[in-house]
Amino acid sequence: MRLHYCHNAQDFRCLARKNLPSPIFHYLVGGSDDEWSLGNNASAFSRYELLPRALRDVSQIDLSTTILGRKMALPLLLSPTGASQILHHHKELAVARAAAAAGLMYSLSTVGSTSLEDVSAHTNGPKMFQLYVFKDRGLTKELIARAKAAGYDALCLTVDTVVGGNRERDLLTGMSLPPRFTPASLLSIIAHPKWLFNFRRSGGVSMPNIDDWVKASAESAGGGAAAFIDAQFDRKLTWDGAAWIAREWAKDGDKPFMIKGIISPDDAIRARDIGAKAVMISNHGGRQLDGVPAPIDMVAPMRDLVGDTLELIVDGGVRRGTDILKALALGADACSIGRPYLYGLAAGGEAGVARVLSIFRDEFERGMTLLGCNSVSQIGPEFVQRHAP
């Protein structure tokens, strides 16, 4: 299968599976525990129906919107995802370039395999840096300062990873850091020589945003970055700590601050009150606590509580441009995708990501036209209803 035969996220998933060794693919697609939340994130969109309005002039369609202070070509962001290097040797730079070309915001993870400076130097599109808070506040302050110096447009604090989720697929395949591959996993890696060649040529997995700290830390001895991260995730992080992050980011500037990993409407209020301009309604793609609600199901109750005082971004289960329409009609300002663009990256590097984003744009534009809306601002609750069981 080639890229031009891929017409939706599922097609790219199939091509990614063909290109990747089994443990890498299962790391990409897997969730935690029984993977109920993973499946529910996507299937929850089918609980909502779109209600188009007929006989409207839709000869001119404006897909653009403003999110986090930046104008976007459509209400879609690219979520932060770690270690893209294991999917394609062009890693985060390929994704960032494709996002910039599409007029969309790219989010770089603290544990990405490209430095935040390199991403900034190679792309001119809107960019957000995603931050994990470590026990060592010196590291946290340094990352914030680097993101400011590199010209990032927003800071995103992830708050749902005080401990790693129970990802049983990775236990079965040995996809851990350091890896403990099974014989079947090793055979699958050998059976993908192109992937193996490019992975080795690229230098293997690295986390340049924190590498210097990992090398200097006794916690990482024998376990590398994984041991450092596990030891440094701060289980004592509270709203006071999040407020400190917001203040650090706000020093000498007024660029927006967002919190990712919010599911409870009450937590959205607290995020707003400490200075967040937006929250990403997210359960970490079903990779952390299993059994939590799908983000799309929390949009309406969250919007009812916060009114128009907070931007709401749906992260999780978005697989179609029409999913974005449903989220906006329920009260969201935008959606964010992770796995779909990673499927594109694994399928064909930058060209694969670009095609994924192009398909989302086409689906969203076609959906808006058929719905009877000329602009994003027109998409409201009158265009959606709950599906009757």
Buried (B, 14 or more C-beta within 10 A) or exposed (E): EEBEEBEBBEBBBBBBBEBBBBBBBBBBBBBBBEBBBBBBBBEBBEBBEBEEEEEEEBEEBBBEBEBBBBEBBBBBBBBBBBBBBBBBBBBBBBBBBBBBBBBBBBBBBBBBBBBBBBBBEBBEBBBBBBBBBBBBBEBBEBBBBBBBEBEBBBBBBBBBBBEBBBBBBBEBBBBBBEBEBBEEBBEBBEEBEEBEEBBEEBEEBBBEBBBEBBEEBEBBEEBBBBBBBBBBBBEEBEBEBBBBBBEBBBEEEEBBBBBBBBBBBEBBBBBBEBBBBBBBBBBBBBBBBBEBBBBBBBBBBBBEBBEEEBBBBBBBBBBBBBBBBBBBBBBBBBBBBBBBBBBBBBBBBBBBBBBBBBBBBEBBBEBBBBBBBBEBEBBEEEBBEEEEE
